[in-house]
Amino acid sequence: MQEMIYDKSLTREVSRPNSFIFNIFGDVVTRRPGEQRVALAGLVRLMDSFGVSEAAVRQSVSRLARQGWLRAERSGNRAYYAVTDRGRRRIEELSPRIYGPLVDWDGHWRMLVYSIDERRRDRRDRLRKELAVLGWAPLATATWISPNGDLAAVAAAATEAEASGDIAIFESSHRGPGSDAALVARCWNLPAIAAAYERFTELYRPRLNAERSERAFGERDAFVERLWLVHDYRKFTYVDPALPSVLLPAHWPGSTAAAIFREYYALLYDRSNRFFDRNAGP
């Protein structure tokens, strides 16, 4: 598992503007009723809050459009961007693991087995990458599992990787000899995941406590802080598929991190939305 590093400074540099721009669509635009597109000029103003230049915004939205996550629209002489069907599927796949609600585990494992020869390893690598994004983990070389994976999402991921004819998907029960919890510990790097949750808590607990007592952020700063909060917490979707609590060690730090995320997010929500509403238009 790649180490998740958090910058503790209040002023942080956005190293990947395309990721932040997609966060704006995933966290703000698609979660609200009404207009589901944002003017390019509005994106430039919003990203200026993070110190990202207009040129970098234009380059990033073009890249997101080429990759199939956003689509460009025009109205008169104004450019707009909206999420594609592919982008919406990805947002819908990840959102429950960010915002909840989480469902109780049904006791069954989801399993995907693939057979892709070396000549088509590019498809195999794309499939593995998509499975990792969805929170699945390898049980063996060509066998991946998840305790609560969305089977429709994983089938769509196989289609994206042009590997739908090379896989088989199962729902199954684990019959031992070890426990389900031992299986989780074997397939997921729980110490590394726990350490990442602890670093997130170390960074955001003091900010949450300050915001509880002072309400210090204006609308612009609330928007910036909210997007960083979501950016940092969203990283867990790539390493933790919302592993059921019954399969995790006692006092799992992910529970604390989730509580901090949801309370802090709620405190920032209204002010950040007002900033977005004032700046997202043409």
C-alpha positions, 0 to 999 in steps of 0.5 A: 500500500502506498503511504498516504501523506498529508500536508499539515500546513494551512496553505497547500499546493494542488499538485494534480488540478484534474483530481481537484476539479473532478472532486468539485463535480463529485462532491458539490455539483452532482450531490445537489439538485439543479444545474449539473454543469459548471461554466469554465469561467466558474471553474477558473474562479473556484480553482483560483482559491487553491492558487491554480492558474487559468491555464492549468484549469483549461489543461486539466478539464481538457484532459478529463474530457479526453479521459471520458470523465467530463464532457464539454458543452457550449452555450453561445460563446460560453464553455461549460463542463458536465460529468459523463455517464462514466464519470457519474458511475465512478462517483456513485461507486465511491460516494457510499464509502465517503459519505455513507450510509454503510450497510451491515455485512451479509456474511458473503464474499464477492470474488472475481477470477480472471484469465488473461494471458501475457499478450494482453497484459495491458488489459490485465493491468487495467482490470487490476487498477480498476479493482483496486479503485473499487476496494478489492484486494488480491487473494491470489494472483488472478483472484480478487475478493471483497466483502461488500463489493458492488458486482455491477460496478466490478462488471462495468470495470471489467468492460472498461478494461476490455476484459469482460470475456476473461472473468468470472464473478462469484458470491461465496462463503468462506469455510476456513480453515481460518476466520473471515477476520484472518482473511481480511488481515491476509488480503488487506494491509491493516496496519498501514491502513490504520496508520493512514487513518491515524494520520488523517485524525491527527491532521483534522481533529484539531481543525474540527475542534477549532471550528466547533468553538470559533466558526473561523472560516469565511465562505471562501476558506470553508470551500477550500477546507471542504475540498481538501477534507474530501480530497484527503478522505477520498484516498481511503476508498482506494485502500479500504472498501468499507471493511465491515467492523466485525472483521476489523480489530477492536478500536479501529481508527477508521471509525474515529476518522469517519466521525471526524470527517462527517462532523467537520464536513457538515460544519463547512457545508453551508458556507462552502456551498454559498461560495460555490453558488457565487462563483460557479456561474459564467 
